[in-house]
Amino acid sequence: ILLKGRPDVDATDENGRTALMWACLNPDPEVVRKILGAAPDVNISDYKGRTALIWATQKGNARAVVMLLNSPVDPSVNDEYGKSALTYATELGNTEIVKLLKKRTAHTARQH
């Protein structure tokens, strides 16, 4: 329903969460893929400063993290607690996501 017609993919709920953030909580990568295909602002943050990348990381959704890292996402964004997606991945012991985020960070640093 969300992607029929011309929906506002950057619309937020009462907590500032977008459809992309909610999709990152879903284990089905097709939902994230479809929303990313509608070119949302991947760096929108909710009322606590959490982005879709932070949400995907907290959920341990590595497939969503990969898709987001292939978009113009900024992995260095910190939430209101001063934590980035990498910080959460490290704290949660998710080595797969830590590696993905470090690889992106290293790649971005080489480009500058």
Secondary structure as GFF3:
##gff-version 3
##sequence-region A 1 112
A	DSSP	alpha_helix	19	23	.	.	.	ID=ss1
A	DSSP	alpha_helix	29	37	.	.	.	ID=ss2
A	DSSP	alpha_helix	52	59	.	.	.	ID=ss3
A	DSSP	alpha_helix	62	69	.	.	.	ID=ss4
A	DSSP	alpha_helix	85	92	.	.	.	ID=ss5
A	DSSP	alpha_helix	95	111	.	.	.	ID=ss6
###
